[in-house]
Amino acid sequence: MYFSSLISAVVVATGVVEAGRSFQHVGKAPRDDPKLSRRTVEPRYQTHNSLEPRYLTSAAEKYIVNGSAIPDVDFYVGESYAGLMPITKKKNETDEFYFWFFPSENPQAEDEILIWLNGGPGCSSLEGFLQENGPFLWQYGTYKPVKNPWSWTNLTNVVWVEQPIGTGFSQGTPTATSEDDVAAQFMGFWENFVDTFDLHHRRVFIAGESYAGYYVPYIASAMLDTNNTKYFNVEATMAYDPSSTYDGIADQIPTLDFVNYWGGLFPFNDTYKAYISNMSAACGYDDYMSKYLAFPPTEYQPSPIDLPGTDENGYTLPECDIWDSVLSEITWVNPCFDVYQVATTCPVLWDVLGFPGDFEYTPVGSEIYFNRSDVQAAINAPVGTNWAECSSIDVFVNNTDNSPPSTTTVYPGVIERSKRTIIGHGALDMILLANGTLLGIQNMTWGGAVGFSSKPTDPFYVPYHDPSPDVWDNANAGTIAGAGVMGTTHTERGLTWVGIDLSGHMVPQYAPSASYRHLEFLLGRIDSLSSTVAFSTDPFPQPNTTLGNGTAPPYRRGVQLW
């Protein structure tokens, strides 16, 4: 994919700061009245005695974490285990992945385990742990860590893994050249992990976001290929805002529709609006969207080297680089624009994980949390490591992953061999566009047919929930989350699509109650994402109303996002 150097030149020359995270998360190179009254409700399940470790085998003893001694966390976080785990059974193996494993107190989780993977390639899953779905949160712009009522550990056992080699605290020299290599490394780690914590024959769920749109299906496919349920009993997978199709489809082609839909967030003058409208038409993007984002698909899409707006090698022509043009223009209007959540405006908020890339923002006196020696010692990480949210070294040899996108290779087989597969996308994400993900789905064959036969229109429902302790309590104000119809969903032949309103790229961060509901469906606790039953962990009464259609709108040319 061609990347314009214009935005980099503009930022360097003017001091403009693009807020948020680097493009590395998705595998791109750097570019030079309440409806219900509140009441206190006890959880539906009975918890275990949290003072009695249930996974403390002799092999696990060296990994135990003192849940009352996490720096800056002024509450007990529960039983957990963390540290470096070899990726093979070879004696004196020096290639190791770092993990942090939190058992769940939910008895429905006794026979299952979920793996969470962040993307990059080379971005740490501790990002997901600390700012998305872990038991405590330290969101950017906030004062201190707080308990996370939407922690996925409320529902199941979860392990966050830093992989491939070269990511976060993980050790070794990167040797991977493809997703097959990544999967082989992960499976070696996983066998050792399962043996250490006696997790044999568990049902395995794999979830992740961004470049994990490669990791999740490739690893799941490799596990399913083994037919070894002692270690690799994969039941279901979920990928948020995934890198799962070709770059031009993921961003360039759908850009104009995205800008038109979110017109209030892209307040361009008439001259520039006409410019990008003409670009989209002249480069063939308008015709492509009209022809191929169809339900059901009318025909297969062109090969990546034959996409509109590209040269003979499949790279975007400079005169057709609408995505970079829009990014450059909006950054003049909104210097704190964030491609991961386009509703973001100034000021730039500090982040305890640090912004990766050229514009890292760490105020005077602040520190990157996982770079602190006291934190590293407390979580059994190698003390003295210069940890980064996204690696500054190549985790693939020559910075090249030779694997084709997952929708063109392994995803169909994973869907067909799993009980459930979820692909979700935040409506405010521009780093990867929801229409691009849908285009990838509409070009994928699984279950004997191509794509979805009908347009997604079903409502995605998030239950109303008890905000106890009271939402106005300062201790809880940082974890408020929405309820009601929060998007659109659709299921066919084992694949579920869900578009999430008001969410950026990191869905568990921007829409935690929505992702919590997705997890309930992934685990089989509810029968669909349109279900109106209460959360399994909070039997709060739900209104008896007709939901209607989904609210992440169905696609309409030139106006709406989907």
N, C-alpha and C positions, 0 to 999 in steps of 0.2 A: 504494500500500500504506500502511495506517495504521501509524505508528510511535508507540508509547507514550512519553511523557516520563518515565515512572516511574523507569526505570533511570538516566536522566541525573540526576534529582533525588536519587536515593539516593546515587549516586557523588559528586556535588558536596557533598552534605550530610555524608557520613561520611568522605570521603577515601579510599574504596575505589578501588583501581586495577584496572581490567580489563586484564589482560596481553594483549599481542599487538598486532595492527594494527587500524586503524580499519575500519569497515564499507565504506569507499570502494572497497576492492578489488573488490567485487562489484556496484558500481553503486548501493549503498544510501546514502541520505542519513544523516549523523550523527544519532544519537538523543540529543535533549536527554536343552654338550659338543659339541665340534665333530664333525659327522658325517664329516668328511674331514680327513685330515692335511694340514698346510700344506707347501708346497714352492714353490720359485722357478720360475716359468714365464715364458719370454720371450713377448712379444706374437706373435701369429700373423702379423702383417704386418711388412714392413720399412718403417721410417720414412724420410722425406726428410731431407736435411741441413737442420736447422732454422736454420742460419746463412745460408742462401741464400734470400732472399725470393722467393717465386714469384708474387706478385700486385703487385709494385711497378712498375706502369705509370707513365708520366709524369704522368697525371692523378691517380694514387693517391699520389704522393710526399708531398703535403702532409698526408696522413692517417696516415703511418706512426708507430707507437708504439714506443719503445725498450723492448723486453721485459725489459731488465735494470734498468730505472729506475722501476718502479712503486713508489711510496712504501709502506713497511712490508712489501713482498713481497720476501723475501730469496732468490729463485730466478728463473731466466729463465722467462718465461711463454710464449715463442714469438713467432712472427710475428703481428702484428695491426695493424689500422688503425682509427682512430676520428676522429670529428669531426662537424661540421655539414654536411648535404647538402641543397641546395635541393629543394623539392617540385614545382617546374616547371622547364621549360627557358627561362623568361623571363629576359632579361638583368636583372641587379641584383635578383633575387628575394630577398626578406628572410624569407620563411617557410621554415624549415629544420628537419629532424629530426636529432637526434643519434643516432649509431650506433656500435657497437663490433663489428668484424668479425674473427673468428679463423678463418683457414684450418686445415684438418685435415691431418695427416700421413698419414692413412689413404688408401691408393691407391684404395680402393673409392669414395671421395668425389669423384673427379676430375670427375664430370659432374653434381654436385648441390650444392644450397645450401639451408640451413634457416633460416627466420625465426622468432625467438622474440619473443613479445609478452606483457607483463604486462597486468593489467586496470585496474580503477579504476571509472569512467573517470578517467584522469589519473595512474595509478600507473606508476612508471618500470620499464622492462625491465632496468635495472641492478640492481634487486632480484633478478631471476632470475639475472642474471650473477654477482652476488657471493654469493648464498646458496642457489642452486639448482643450476644446471647449467653454470656457467662453469669455466674452467681453473684458477681458484683460488677458495677459499672463505674468507669471514670470517663464520661463523655467530654469531648472537647468543649472548652469554655466553662467548665464547671469546677467547683472548688475542691472537691474531694470524692473519693469512692463512696458509692451508696449500694445498698442491697438492690438486687434486680428482681422484682416480682415476676418478670417475664423470662427468667432464666430457663433455658431448655432442660436444666437438671431437675426442674419441678416435674417433668414428664418422663425423663429417661436418663440412663447413664450416658455421659458424653465425654469424649476425649478430643482435645484440640491438638493437632499435630503440625509441627513446623517441617515442611517438606516442599520440594526435594532438597537434596544436599546443597548447602550454600544459603539456605533460608534461616533467618533468625539465629537461634542458639545451636542449630544442628551443625554437626561436625563432619569434616571430610572434604575431599576435592571433587567438585562437580564432574561427572562423567556422562550424564544423560544427554542423548541426542534426539530422543523421541519419547512419546508418552508410553510406549512399551517399556522403555527403561525406567521411567517414573513408576509405573505400575509394579515392575519387578522389585524395585527398591522398597516400595511401600509394603508389598506382600511379605517380604522378608522381615521387615520391622513388625508387621502385624502378627506374624506367627510368634515372634518373641514376646510381644505384648500380651497376646492371649495366654501363652504359657505362664507368664509372670503372674498374671492376676486370675488365673484359672477361669477363663471366660469361654471355654470350649463349647461349641454347639449353640452359641448365642445367635439370635437373629441380628443381622448386621444392617444398619441403615447408614447411608453415606450422603452428606449434604455439604454444600459449599457455595461460593459465589464468584462471579467474575471469571478469571482464568481457570477457576475450578470447573467451568463448563467443559474444559478438557479433562482435568484431573478426575472428576467424579465419574463420568461414564467410562473412561478408559480403565480406571482402577476397578470399577464394578464389573466391567466386562471381563477383565483378567481373572477376577475372583470367581465369577460365574463359570468361566471356562474350566476351572479346576474340578468342579463337581465335588468339592471337599467341604462338606458342611460343618466339619469339626472346627475349621478356622474361618471359612469364607462363605457363610450362610447368608448371602445378600438377599434382603427382602424388598427394599425400596430405596430410591434415590431422589434427591431434590437439588436443583441448581437455580440460584438466583442471578438474574441479569447476566446470563452466561456468555462467555466467548465460545460460541458453538457453530458459527458460520463464517463465511469469508468477510474480510474487512469492509469491502465496498458495500456489501449487503447490510452489514451490521451498523454502518453509520452513514456513508455518503448518500446512498439512494433514498433513505427515508428522511433526510434532514429537513427538507422544505416543509413537509407535513408536520413535523415536530415543532418547527418555529411558528408555523401558522396556528397550530393548536394552542400553544402557550404564548400567544401574541403579546399579552400583557407583561410577560417576562423578557420579551425581546422587542422593546419599543423602538424599532428602527424607523428611520425616516422613509418617505415614499420612494426616494431615489434608490436606496439600498434594497428595499423590498422588491422593487422592479428588477434590480440587478440579479438577486438570487433566484427570483421566479424565472427569469430568462435563462439563467445558468441551468437550473433544474430541467427545464424543458429542452434546451439545446443539447444537453449531455445525455438525454434519453432517460432520465430518472423518472419523469412523470409517466411516460409510457410504460416503463418497467413496473412501477407501482400499480398502475391500473390493470396491467395484464397478469401479473403474477401474485399479487396479494388478493387472491380470489378463493372463495370457499364454495364448493371444492375447487382444487387447482384445475386449471384447464390444460396445462402441460408442464413438463419439467423446465426448470430455469437453465439459462446458459452456463457453460463452464466458467470458472473464475477468470480465465484469460479472455473471455468473450463478453464480460460484463460491460454495460455502457459506461462511457467516461474513462476508459482505461486504454493504456497503450498495448503493444503486442505482447508484453510480458505480464500484463495484468495489473500494472501500477496505475494509480489514479493520475490522469492528466492534470497539469497545473490549472488549466482553465476550467476544470470540472471539480476542483477540490472545494466543494461547497461547505463541508463540515469545518475545515480549517478557516475558511473565510468567515463563517458565522462566528466561530470562536474568537477570531481576531476582532471583529466588529463589536461584539457584545462586551468584550473586555474594556473597550473604550468607554462604553456607557456604564457598565457595572464592573469596576476594577476588582471587586471581590467575587466575581462570578465563579461558580463551582460547577464543573461539568458533571460531577457526581450527584449534585442536587441543585437544579437550576433556579430554585427559588431563593437561594442564598444571596444575601447582600452584605455590605460592609456593616460593622468592622470584621476583620479577620479575627477569629477566636483561637486562642492558644490551645495546643493539643499535647497531652502528656505522652503521646506516642510519637510526636514530631511529624511534621509534614515531610514526606520523602521528596526528593527532587532538588531542583535548584533554588527553591524558595522556601526552605524550611523555616518555620517561624517558632522560635523558642525565646520567649521574653527573658530579659535579664533576671537571673535568680531562679529560673525554672530548669527542670531536668527532664529528660526522657525517662519515663518510669522504669522501663526494663533495662536501662543502662546503669541504674544505680546498683552499687555493689551489695547494699543491704537487701534489695529486692532479689537480686540474683542468688544470694546465699539462702534466702528464705524459701525460694521455689526450686532449689536444687539445680540451678542453671550454672554454667561455667562462669565463675566470678572473674571479672576483668574483660569479658566479651564486649566488644563495641556493637551492641545490638542495634538493628535498624528495622523499622516497620517493613520496608522493602529493601532487599539486598542490593548493594552497590556492585556486586560481582555477578557474572553470568551463571545462572543455575543450569543452563544448557550450554554445551560446548559451542563456542563461537556465537553464543546468544541466539541459537537457532533450534527451534523445535520442529523437527521434520514431519510431524504427524499432521494429517489433514484434519479439518474441523470435525468435531464429534458427530454432528448431524449427518455427515456424509459417510461415516464409518461405523462406529460402535454403538451409537445411541439406539438405533432400531433394535438391535439384538438385546440391549439392556432392557428396553421397554417390554419386549416380548417375553423375556425370562423373569420379569419382576412382578410383584403384586401391584405396585404403584410406582409411577414416575411423575414428578412434579417439575415443571419449568415455570418460574415466576419472574416478573419484571416490574420494577418500579416505574411509575408514570413520569417522574421528574428526572429520570436518568438520561443524560446526553452522551456520556462516554461510550455507552452502547444503547441503541435505540430499540424500544419494544417492537416497533414494526419490523426491524431487522431480524429480531428473534423469531417473529411470526413468519417472516419470509423463509427463514431457515427451516422451520417446522413444515411449511407448505411445500417444501421441496424434498421432504424426507419420506421414505417409504417404510411403514411398519404395519404389522397386523394385516397384511394383504391389501393395503391401500396407500395412497399418497396423501399426506397432509390431513387436515381436518375437513370433514365433509360439509360442515356448517360453521358460520361465523360465531365466535364467542359472544354470548349475550347473557349468560346466566349470572345472577348476582353472587358476589363473594361476600359472605356475611361473617362479621366478627361479633361475638356475643357481648352484650352489655355485661359489666363486671363490677364487682365491689371494689371501690378504690381505697378500702381501709388499709392502713390508717388514713384518715381524712386527707383528701387531695390538697387541702390548704395547709397541711402540716409541712413545714420546710423540709423535713426528712424525706418526704415522699414526692415533692413537687417535680423532681427530676425524672420520674418514671411514669408520668401520666401518659396514657395511650388511648387511641380512639376505639369506637365501637359502631356497630350498624353495618350497612352495606358500604364496603370500602374498596370495591373494584368489580372486576368481571372474571368469570371462570368458565371453563369448558373442559369436558372429559370425553375422550374417544379412545377405544382400543387400548386402554391402560395408561394413556398419557393425559395428564391434567395440566392445562394452561391456567395461570392466574395473573391478571394485571392488577397492580396495587396502587390505588389512588394516593397521592401526596407522599409517596415514598421515592427516595433517591436510589442510588445504586446498591447501597448496603441495606437491604430490606429489614433485617432484624434490628438495625440501629434506628432507622427512620420510622418504621411501623412495627414496633415490637409485639403488639397484641395481634397484628395480622400474621406475623411469622409464627407466633405461638399456635395460632389456629392451623396454619399450614402443617406444623409439626404434629398436631393431633391427627390430622388426616393422614400424613405420611405413616404414622405409627398404627393406623387402623382404629383409632379411638372414635372417629366419626365416619359417616358413610359418604359425605361429600362436602365440598367447600361452600355449598349453599345451605347446609344444615343450620337450623336455628336453635339447636339444643345448646345449653349452657356449656361453658368450659368444663372439662372433666375435673378440674381442680378448684372450681368455684361455681357452685350451683345457684348462681344469681338468677332471679326470675327474668325471663325474656318477654318483650312485648308480643302480643298476638296480632301481627300485621302482615299484610301482603308485601313481599319484597319488590316485585316488579323486575325490571331488567338490571343488569350490572351497570355500574356507574363509571367505570373506565370505558369510554364510549366505543361502540363498534366503529370500524373503519369507514370513513366517508372521504372521498378524494378531496384533498386540498384544505380540509377544515379540521378534521379530528385525527387524534393520534392513532387510534385503532379502527 
